[in-house]
């Protein structure tokens, strides 16, 4: 009866195997199996702490001269920072970072422009040619990834937005 209870309630998928054993061998097998699990398994588990990314401060100077500052994680692009922090810029990021418009056009100081590690690609330069208020230190926000060296970055938002997708 003991073997039947073990096979019926504890390990139903091994019932056919345990039917060959008598009532004294099943508890021995179960005990040996429990010892094996105890010796080879961790007795506790912890969830690893998520890696905390370093944060930097970015300042956005609006066309009216007001300044909005925000803290962000290293590795984010400027377009996502503006969207995630609800910074209100009319028409900004219309293509959602697909490099199909020039609405995320931003203007950097010479020093900050030099701190950007990645240089603009040909595709970005083509889109920048269509941007409103283009300067020598202009970049598309969707293409600029924030690094820890950019802490205190000050970016100027142009007074207008030109969408390269708009034929007019």
N, C-alpha and C positions, 0 to 999 in steps of 0.2 A: 504494500500500500504506500509506503514512503517513497519508493522509486516512482510510482505512478504520479504522486503529487508533485514531485520535483520536476518531472518531465512535462507535466501538464501546465504548471503555473510559472516555472522559472525559465525553462528553455524549450518552448513548444516546437521550435524548428529542428531540435535535435532529438525529438521524441523517439524516432525510429532507432537511433543509435543507443539511447539509454534503455530501450526495451530489452536489449541483449544482456544487460547487467542485472545482478540481483540487488536487493535492498541495501546491502552493505557496501557494494562498490560505488554506487552513485554518490553517496555523501563524500567518499574519499576523493573522487574525481572533482566534485564541486569545491572541496576544501583546497585541493592542489591548484585548481584554476584561480581561486580567490587569492591564494598566496602569490601566484605568478603575477596577477594584475597589480597586487599591492607593491611588489618589488620593482616592477617595471613602469609604473605610472607615477605621475606627479601627484602628490597629495593635495596640492592647492594650485590654483591658477590665478593669474593676474592679467589684467588688460594692460598692454603697454601704453604708456603715456604718449599721446600724440606729440610729434615734434612741433614745438612752438617756433613759428617763423619770426624772424626779426622784423620789427616794425620801423617804418620811417615816416617822417612828416612831409607832406607835399602841400604847397601853397598854390592856389589858383587865383590869378588876378583877372577879374571880370572886365569886360569892355567899359563898364561905368567906373572903374577904379576900385571897386570893393574887392576885398580879399576873403577867400574861403579856404581854410586849412583843414586838412584831414590826416589821420594816421592810417597807414595801410601796410600790408604785409609785403615783404620783399618777394618779387616774382610776379606780381600783378602788373597788368598793363594800364596805362593812364585812362583809357576808355572805360575799362571795368571799374576803376576806382571812382570815376565820376558817376557812373550808373549806380554802383553799389552804395554810394554815400549820398545819393539823391541830390547831387549838385545840379541846380537848374540852369542848363544851358540850352537855349532854344534850338531845336533841330540837330543837336549834337549826336553823333553816332548812328545815323540813319541806317547804315548797312550792317550794323551790329558787329563790326570788326572783320568783315570779309574782304577788306581792301577793294571795295567797289565804289566808294564815294570819297569825298574829301571833307566830310562834315566834322570829323574829329581833329581837324587841323589845330595845332597848338604852336605857340611861339616861345622859344627859350632864350635865355640870356646866353651870351657867348660862352661863359664859364660852364653853365649847366649843359649847353649843347655838347661841349667837349667831354663832359662826364658820361654821356650816353655811349655805352660800349659798342652796340651794334650800329653800323652805318646804314643809311637808307638803301633799300633795294631799288632796282630799276622800276618795279611796279609801284612802289611807294612814291618815287620821284615823278612818275607819270601822273599819279593822282594829285600830288602836291602842285603840279603845274596848273591844275584846275581850281585850286583853293583860293578863297577870298583873302586878300591881304598877305600874300606870300612874302616871306623874308628869307634871308640866308640861313637863319636858324630855325626854320619851320620844320616840324615833323608831324606825322599823323599819330594821334594818341594811341590808336590800336596797335601800333608797331613799337612803341617804347615800353620796355619792360623795366620796372623799378628794381634797382640794386641798392645794397646798403650804402654805397658811396653817394647815392643821390639824396641822402637825408637833408632836408631843408630845401629841396628843389622848388624853384619858383617858376611857374608856367603862366604865360599870358594867353588869355582866350581872345581871339580876334573879334572885332565888332560885328562881323557878319559871317554867314555860313553859305557856302556854295556847294550844292549837291551835284557831283559829277554825273549822277544818273539822270538828272533832269535835263532834257534836250533844249529847254528854252534859255 
